Each structure stands twice: as structure tokens, then as C-alpha cells.
């Protein structure tokens, strides 16, 4: 039985590599809780669109808010018709989402969960499953239920999801992807079985953002590529590059690592004017704001843009208000990093936060190529 499974596994793995592995992935999560229509989506600039988030209810059933009135499904149908090569994946979980520890712990619940996911995949024509469990063992710092066995049970859950997708592929003749979203810090890897998961999944979405926020004592870059010389943690500070290296050392091949970036920023007020507010204490942490809001604030609040050359990260400051965010310059550098390090591509949260598509356009223009370097036209991505 094990040998049969491996045959099936590698057959789908190599087929997937032929169809998508030669291209850099550009994966956008889209929040079903925000208003959008198919016409808002530039599907020719994406390889994947992750529908976020389905949740777990009644122990093992999945539920997607908004699907019952038919509007969401109608929008997905229009996207499929307009962009037949766009992969539309179902993302399950999200920050604070309950249910994973129990559904992975009980074998019967796990089997019913996988069966239910496969029903959704077939009925609504999704192209992949993305699991966003934040986090096994730790439970998001105790926010959600967790147990020590989550580490092994997460592997069991992903193995059975893979088996379910293989069976579904044999039924429909269509290939399906399996991925998960991962924390970009070293301790996260102690909560999962990385070498086993690396063999099971097509790729991991590395959430290399939210490095600093209201939970930290100072301001700081939320998604810096490299360490800053001003980082109070020194060489033990956090960066996207360090996160990638953690996963490489843990057994994930570079071609299975998708680097995540934010299309939003985080802001603080009452920031002391030392090092232009970088890594300084603050009075008030503000709510996160989307990229469009940040651009509008620049003239309104007389914000000046600064660039941290070591970290390859921008920030804004006016002597009081301090904002960390991504902009076209930092994203171009990250695209170069992805190509240089042979990563699978880039992922961003979240599509509606970039209303003018300025950031998406940067990703597309820099990653719309085959992995050997040939640039593709939009019509190629739509047609092939």
C-alpha cells in the first residue's frame, strides 16, 4: 500500500513540476470578508489566487463565509472563464482559526475532514488546498486550542489531504496543489515536522511579515529582507532572508519556498526622533493600513520616506508618526532575491489592499518569466 502511494505521489509531483514548476509563482490571497468582484482581479498577473478563509465548524466540516448566497461562487466562475490558467485555491484557517488541533487529533474526524475538503474541491472546481494553521503546538501564543501532539498530527493531516487529492485527480484527470502557510521564525520549525512536510507539499507560503507590530516594545521593519544595523537584536534579529535560511536548513528545497510579502503597513505614533524613529519606543500603536491608505497619508501627514540600506526596507516618518511598509523598490529587490536563490516565487497578503495594482505590477514585471529567464507575455499566461 505504501509503495502504491509513493507511485501515485511521484506521478502527481512530476506532472505538477512540468506544468507550474518552470514558472515563478505569484500568489495572491484574497479576503472574502472584503468587497470585490471578478472584474477587480488582474488574473493574468497571477499564477494563483488563494480564497481566504474557509473555517472548520462542527468538528470536521469546512465553511466559507459568503458562498451560500451564490455571489462568491459566481465571481469565481467568472474568474475561471476569463483566466482559465489561473489556479484558484481554497485556503483554510487563518489567524485565530480554531479546529485544527482537534480535527488532526481524532482519526475519524481527520478522515471526515479530508472527505469534506475533497467534496468542496470537486463541487466548486478549486485547484488546490492551502492550510493556514497558526500555529501547531503553540496555538498562536495560546489564542487557539493546541496540544503537543499537533506536531505529528499536522503531518498526518497533510499526508491524508495529499492522498485525497491523488484520488480526486484519478477521478477528474486534473492535478491539484497542496500547500501551507508557515511562520517565518525559527521556533515555528520545532512545532512541525519539516523534512516530512517538505516531501508531502508542493510548496510552503512563508509569512515573512509582521516582524514588528503592536505586540513589540519598539517600532521596526515589518518585512525587511535583511538585518538592519540598528536592530537591537543584532545578528539574532528577524528578517526574510534569515527565515528562508531556517527553512532551507530544515529540509525544504528552495523550489518549494514561496516568499510572502505584505500589501499593508503598520504604524506607530509618539515615536522618538532617534535614527529617524527606527527601532524606537512609541506611545500608541495604530491599526494596520493598506498600501493605498499609506500613499494618501504621505502628503497629508507630511511624511518623509527613508531607506534602510542594510535591511533593504523603506519607512516613513514625520517626527511623530512612523510607518513600516513595502514599496516598489523593496519588492523589486525581493524579486531579484527570489531569482538569485531559486525560490518558487512570491506570495502576498492581501489582494484588495493594493487598489491601484502598483505593487502587483512590480511583482508581475519582475517575475513574469520562466525559471531559466525567458520573459512571458500576458497572453502567454492566459493561453497556455
Secondary structure as the mmCIF struct_conf table of DSSP 4:
data_model
#
loop_
_struct_conf.conf_type_id
_struct_conf.id
_struct_conf.beg_label_comp_id
_struct_conf.beg_label_asym_id
_struct_conf.beg_label_seq_id
_struct_conf.end_label_comp_id
_struct_conf.end_label_asym_id
_struct_conf.end_label_seq_id
HELX_RH_AL_P HELX_RH_AL_P1 UNK A 2 UNK A 19
TURN_TY1_P TURN_TY1_P1 UNK A 20 UNK A 22
STRN STRN1 UNK A 23 UNK A 23
STRN STRN2 UNK A 25 UNK A 31
TURN_TY1_P TURN_TY1_P2 UNK A 32 UNK A 33
BEND BEND1 UNK A 34 UNK A 34
HELX_RH_3T_P HELX_RH_3T_P1 UNK A 38 UNK A 40
HELX_RH_3T_P HELX_RH_3T_P2 UNK A 43 UNK A 45
BEND BEND2 UNK A 47 UNK A 47
STRN STRN3 UNK A 48 UNK A 57
TURN_TY1_P TURN_TY1_P3 UNK A 58 UNK A 60
STRN STRN4 UNK A 61 UNK A 64
TURN_TY1_P TURN_TY1_P4 UNK A 65 UNK A 66
TURN_TY1_P TURN_TY1_P5 UNK A 68 UNK A 69
BEND BEND3 UNK A 70 UNK A 70
HELX_RH_AL_P HELX_RH_AL_P2 UNK A 71 UNK A 82
TURN_TY1_P TURN_TY1_P6 UNK A 84 UNK A 85
STRN STRN5 UNK A 87 UNK A 93
TURN_TY1_P TURN_TY1_P7 UNK A 95 UNK A 96
HELX_RH_AL_P HELX_RH_AL_P3 UNK A 100 UNK A 105
BEND BEND4 UNK A 106 UNK A 106
HELX_RH_AL_P HELX_RH_AL_P4 UNK A 107 UNK A 123
TURN_TY1_P TURN_TY1_P8 UNK A 124 UNK A 125
STRN STRN6 UNK A 128 UNK A 132
TURN_TY1_P TURN_TY1_P9 UNK A 134 UNK A 138
HELX_RH_AL_P HELX_RH_AL_P5 UNK A 139 UNK A 142
TURN_TY1_P TURN_TY1_P10 UNK A 143 UNK A 143
BEND BEND5 UNK A 144 UNK A 144
TURN_TY1_P TURN_TY1_P11 UNK A 148 UNK A 149
HELX_RH_AL_P HELX_RH_AL_P6 UNK A 150 UNK A 172
BEND BEND6 UNK A 173 UNK A 173
STRN STRN7 UNK A 177 UNK A 183
BEND BEND7 UNK A 184 UNK A 185
HELX_RH_3T_P HELX_RH_3T_P3 UNK A 186 UNK A 190
BEND BEND8 UNK A 191 UNK A 192
HELX_RH_AL_P HELX_RH_AL_P7 UNK A 194 UNK A 200
BEND BEND9 UNK A 202 UNK A 202
STRN STRN8 UNK A 203 UNK A 207
BEND BEND10 UNK A 211 UNK A 213
TURN_TY1_P TURN_TY1_P12 UNK A 214 UNK A 215
BEND BEND11 UNK A 216 UNK A 218
BEND BEND12 UNK A 222 UNK A 223
BEND BEND13 UNK A 225 UNK A 226
TURN_TY1_P TURN_TY1_P13 UNK A 229 UNK A 230
TURN_TY1_P TURN_TY1_P14 UNK A 232 UNK A 233
HELX_RH_3T_P HELX_RH_3T_P4 UNK A 234 UNK A 236
BEND BEND14 UNK A 237 UNK A 237
HELX_RH_AL_P HELX_RH_AL_P8 UNK A 240 UNK A 250
TURN_TY1_P TURN_TY1_P15 UNK A 251 UNK A 251
HELX_RH_3T_P HELX_RH_3T_P5 UNK A 254 UNK A 256
STRN STRN9 UNK A 257 UNK A 262
BEND BEND15 UNK A 263 UNK A 263
STRN STRN10 UNK A 264 UNK A 269
BEND BEND16 UNK A 270 UNK A 270
BEND BEND17 UNK A 274 UNK A 274
HELX_RH_3T_P HELX_RH_3T_P6 UNK A 275 UNK A 277
TURN_TY1_P TURN_TY1_P16 UNK A 278 UNK A 279
BEND BEND18 UNK A 283 UNK A 283
STRN STRN11 UNK A 284 UNK A 285
HELX_LH_PP_P HELX_LH_PP_P1 UNK A 286 UNK A 288
STRN STRN12 UNK A 289 UNK A 290
HELX_RH_AL_P HELX_RH_AL_P9 UNK A 291 UNK A 300
TURN_TY1_P TURN_TY1_P17 UNK A 301 UNK A 302
STRN STRN13 UNK A 304 UNK A 308
TURN_TY1_P TURN_TY1_P18 UNK A 309 UNK A 312
STRN STRN14 UNK A 313 UNK A 317
BEND BEND19 UNK A 318 UNK A 320
STRN STRN15 UNK A 322 UNK A 324
HELX_RH_AL_P HELX_RH_AL_P10 UNK A 328 UNK A 340
TURN_TY1_P TURN_TY1_P19 UNK A 341 UNK A 342
STRN STRN16 UNK A 345 UNK A 349
HELX_RH_3T_P HELX_RH_3T_P7 UNK A 351 UNK A 353
TURN_TY1_P TURN_TY1_P20 UNK A 355 UNK A 356
HELX_RH_AL_P HELX_RH_AL_P11 UNK A 358 UNK A 367
STRN STRN17 UNK A 369 UNK A 370
TURN_TY1_P TURN_TY1_P21 UNK A 371 UNK A 372
BEND BEND20 UNK A 373 UNK A 373
STRN STRN18 UNK A 375 UNK A 375
HELX_RH_AL_P HELX_RH_AL_P12 UNK A 378 UNK A 383
#
